[in-house]
Amino acid sequence: MDGVNEAALAEFSDVVSDGPTTPARPLDDLIARMRGCDAILSLAGGWTDEITASVLKTVATVKLICIAHWGGQLVDAAREANITVTEGSNANTLAVAEWTLTAALMGIRKLQYFDRALKSGSPWGEPRREVGLLCESTVGIVGLGRIGSHCARHFGILGANVFSYDPYCTHPRADELRVTLFSLDDLPRSSQVISLHLPVTSETTGLFGAREFALIPDRAVFINSARAALYDEAALIAELQRRRFSAYVDVFGQEPLAPDHPFRAMENVVITPHIAGDNNAMCLRCGREAIATLRDYFIRKESPAVVLAGGTDNFEK
């Protein structure tokens, strides 16, 4: 958290922050330090293993836990201790949606190909007119959770025709997002852009295999900013080696990506190191929005906008 965010928090609360503690504080010291605390602001819920349900029950004064980014086990601990826990920021959602939109635009307009051609000495990068327009494209979004829904709005604003596969999305919700619901078979074969936005569950693991990748049209753009477990990576590599379509991939089966991974040598694949939703600007916005949630709760006595029922599955990738 930067100085500006700390100052904003201090405007309405007494801030207790010890910074990183290595090794972890002894349990008795942790409980003593937290006693009397009304709220916990967690900037990253995944690194709070020491704050268990037992600790929260012993402290007994915490009314609200506000998580700025990623819930982790703290969500489950709060639920067990019967404490309201809210996600205080949507900044990660915005960041991943921006990356997805950037990947789609680059893929449709083939910016990296022209860059590579000109740097290799080509005067015009011919055939330079064989590109598309996003506003003339059909975008298929697999999963209409928080990030998928945000992406659907982005693509719709730019004029794309948006399809989605999401067996849990209702038709009224799809109408609200202005998307058309398709089957898993029809979506890839009907889209110039296919983007995955699903959590990893028993239902979604391996959702895309060789059959689904074979349905993707020539010159399409495949995007994954979610998780590699959603598909058969070997099947994706095999299809990309045919050079029919391009891919923009931010997550991998093994991270960091192995030096000899095929993606590193494929001209029709753009790879980034799991940074779609991870940058300093996103983290600062997370803190700022979470502090605003706390202010509303304690000053204006407003209920948190998003209250989590518990469990890490509430934090969709």
Secondary structure, 3 states (H helix, E strand, C coil): CCHHHHHHHHCCCCCCCCCCCCCCCCHHHHHHHHCCCCEEEECCHHHCCCCCHHHHHHHCCCCEEEECCCCCHHHHHHHHCCCEEEECCCHHHHHHHHHHHHHHHHHHHCHHHHHHHHHCCCCCCCCCCCCCCHHHCEEEEECCCHHHHHHHHHHHHCCCEEEEECCCCCHHHHHHHCCEECCCCHHHHCCCEEEECCCCCCCCCCCECHHHHHHCCCCCEEEECCCHHHECHHHHHHHHCCCCCEEEECCCCCCCCCCCCHHHHCCCEEECCCCCCCCHHHHHHHHHHHHHHHHHHHCCCCCCCCECCCCHHHCCC
